[in-house]
C-alpha cells in the first residue's frame, strides 16, 4: 500500500462534483469485482467495516459544505428529505441483482443536495457541516473571499479541519502523494479554500497539492453586482492558488449560448435540452467530474504508465512559477460505429490548429487550441481501444489492435504538443507515449488507459441519441431508434500551460481594478474589518497577478 491521495471538497458545487467523482470510483470497483489489473483503489480508498462487520471501502476525503436544511424549516430540526429510487436501490438486493441502466431522468428532476445521489460510505471524520451558514441563506450570506477567511478563523478550522481530520488521514497513509482539492471559487468558499491550502502548504510542504477550482456556468441570471463579486472572488483565488498549490486548474461548464455550435457538442444532448445541462448542478457537475476523473486517472494506475501527482505538477510547471493550467475535455470521444470510417479523422487537428471535438473547461472555448508555443501539455486517453472492439465489421475487416490505436494516439499527441517537445530518450523508443519503461518526454506527454469512463446509474445521461450504449457514434439514428442509456464511453483530456493562459490572468487583473463607481465592493469585501480587503490590498493582488502573468510568455491581448 502507498501513494495515497487525500481528497478535499470545499463548497456546495464541489460536493456535487466530488459525489460524481466518488460514484465513478465505486462503479469502477464494482465492474472489476473489487479487483482491477489497471487501477489501484487503495490510492483513494481506505479499508473499513460496516455495522455488520463486513469489509467495505471508504473514500479518503474530507468534503466540507454549507449546512442545507431539507423540508419545513424549524429552529433546530427539519423534516427528513424523501429518498429516491437510486438511493433505495443501494439497499434493495433485488434491484442490486438487476439494476436499471440509469436513474438519470429521475435524478435530474429531484436532486437538491449531493447526498441525493451519493453511493459510497464515508468515514465519520469525513464530513463536516458548517452550521454557522446555510446554503443560499439571504439573512446570513457567505458570498465573498474575505468572509471565507473570516469563517476559517472563527470556526478554528486549523484545529478542527487540518489538525484533527486531515492529519488523521495523512497519518494513516503509508506514503501519501498529497492532496487533490475540489473547491468553489465564486463565493465565500474561495477565501476559506485559500486559507486551507495555505495551511496545507505550511504543514505538508513536500506533498503535492493539486486544486480544481469551480466556477458556475454563465446562465445570464445574475445581476451585474453579483457577477462582479464572483469575478473578484475567482481573481483572488487564482492569485492565492498560484502561490499555495502545486497545480491549479480552474474549471467551468459551458454556458447555454455555447450549445448549438461547434463539433464538441455534436454528440451531447440536443440544444433543446442544453439549458438543463448548465442550470442543473447535478448535470453540469457530472460533465466537469468526467474531466477531473480522467486527468487524475494516472495517479491511481498500477501499470507502468502511472504518473504521481508531483510528476504531473512538475511537468506542467516547467518554469517553477506557472502553476495554473487549462483543461480541455472530449466527452465522448466520437469514435465511429463503422469500422470502415478512418480513425485518424477523429484524432485530427484543423487547419486553424484546433481540436474541434473538445471543450476547454478553463478558457471557455468550444475547441482545444493546440498552441505550439505552449510551455507544456499532458493528455490522457481512456477506453479508446476497448470501445473500438464493438465496432461493426464489414467483410474482411478486423478490429483495431492495441498497437494501431497507440500509434494513432501517439501521432495525435505529437501533433498537439508544444513545438519543442522531444521524443522519449529510451533506447529504441520513438513514441511520445511510452508506457514500457515509464518514461515521459519533455514538454508533451500522454497516458493511454484501457479503462473506459463508466457512465454509471447515477451519472447524468448527457448523450445524444446518436451515441450507442458502448459509446460509439453514428451520424444519425437509424430508423429513428435510440440506443438506450449509454453505459461507457471513451474520454480524452488535455492539460496545458503557456501563453494561452494569459487572458485568464488579464481578466483577473481587470476584475481587481476597483473603479470609484464600484467602491461598494470595498464594503462588500469587509473593508475596515480584520479580514477585510482595502483598496491597497486589491492593488497588491493585481501586481502579483501581473508578475505571474508574465511567466506564461506571449504578448498581452
Buried (B, 14 or more C-beta within 10 A) or exposed (E): EEBBBBBBBBBBBBBBBBBBBBBBBBBBBBBBEEEBEBBBBBBBBBEEEEEEEEEEBBBBBBBBBBEBBBEEEEEEEEEEBEEBBBBEBBEEEEBEEEBEBBBBEBBBEBBEBBBBBBBBBBBEEBBBEBEEBBBEEEEEEBBBBBBBBBBBEEBEBBEEBBBEBBEBBBEEBEEBBBBBBBBBBBBBBBBBBBBBBBBBBEBBEEBBBBBBBBBBBBEEEBEEEEBBBBBBBBBBBBBBBBBBBBBBBBBBBBBBEBBEEBBBBBBBBEEEBBBBBBEBBBBBBBBBBBBBBBBBBBBBBBBEBBBBBBBBBBBBBBEEEBBBBBBBBBBBBBBBBBBEBEBEEBBBBEEEBBBBBBBBBBBBBBBBBBBEEBBBBBBBBBBBBBBBEBBEEEEEEEEBEEEBBBEBBBBBBBBBBBEEBEBBEBEEBEBBBBBEEEEBBBBBBBBBBBBBBBBBBBBBBBBBBBBBBBBBBBEEEEEEEEBEBBBBBBBBBBBBBBBBBBBBBBBBBEBBEBEEEBEEBBEBBBBEEEBBBEEEBBEBBBEBBBEBBEBBBBEEE
